């Protein structure tokens, strides 16, 4: 069994993630092929998260009722 020592400066702020190589390669392929996000889309997503945090959203049930479904 191989033992490794991980420097404390790598793990003090949750900066270290250990993944099996196959999972790492799968994620690398995914992000290599992903389309870049435009500034407008990024801002819209950030605004959406902010609205959710502030409670400014409708549930699916509320949307159905509003649409009369």
Wavefront OBJ file of the C-alpha trace (Angstrom):
o trace
v 0.000 0.000 0.000
v 1.316 3.428 -0.962
v 1.130 6.273 1.529
v 1.025 9.897 0.456
v 1.314 13.083 2.470
v -0.961 15.955 1.527
v 0.338 19.409 2.495
v -1.964 21.188 4.955
v -2.075 24.311 2.778
v -3.941 22.266 0.139
v -6.638 21.031 2.499
v -7.203 23.898 4.935
v -9.939 25.570 2.804
v -11.549 22.473 1.283
v -9.346 22.964 -1.794
v -8.602 19.276 -2.313
v -10.793 16.789 -4.150
v -9.814 13.166 -4.726
v -11.432 11.413 -7.684
v -10.873 8.114 -9.421
v -9.047 8.634 -12.729
v -12.028 7.457 -14.817
v -14.318 10.005 -13.170
v -11.739 12.760 -13.673
v -11.382 11.838 -17.358
v -15.174 11.785 -17.789
v -15.460 15.254 -16.256
v -12.538 16.550 -18.337
v -14.216 15.300 -21.555
v -17.509 16.884 -20.529
v -16.016 20.319 -19.795
v -13.792 20.207 -22.887
v -16.894 19.794 -25.053
v -19.112 22.227 -23.120
v -20.136 25.458 -24.792
v -18.919 28.659 -23.134
v -21.545 30.681 -21.273
v -22.127 34.232 -22.428
v -21.965 37.126 -19.964
v -25.716 37.708 -20.390
v -26.594 34.116 -19.537
v -24.208 34.101 -16.579
v -25.777 37.307 -15.236
v -29.307 35.905 -15.712
v -28.392 32.750 -13.792
v -26.787 34.771 -10.989
v -29.909 36.965 -10.796
v -32.057 33.834 -10.647
v -30.064 32.430 -7.740
v -30.365 35.767 -5.955
v -34.136 35.809 -6.440
v -34.406 32.251 -5.117
v -32.348 33.221 -2.061
v -34.737 36.141 -1.486
v -37.790 33.895 -1.864
v -38.938 35.551 -5.100
v -40.103 32.494 -7.012
v -43.233 30.486 -7.780
v -43.649 26.787 -7.136
v -44.754 24.531 -9.963
v -48.172 24.291 -8.292
v -48.493 28.085 -8.248
v -47.551 28.267 -11.935
v -50.148 25.597 -12.805
v -52.844 27.500 -10.901
v -51.860 30.788 -12.579
v -52.127 29.109 -15.989
v -55.424 27.426 -15.102
v -54.052 23.922 -15.520
l 1 2 3 4 5 6 7 8 9 10 11 12 13 14 15 16 17 18 19 20 21 22 23 24 25 26 27 28 29 30 31 32 33 34 35 36 37 38 39 40 41 42 43 44 45 46 47 48 49 50 51 52 53 54 55 56 57 58 59 60 61 62 63 64 65 66 67 68 69
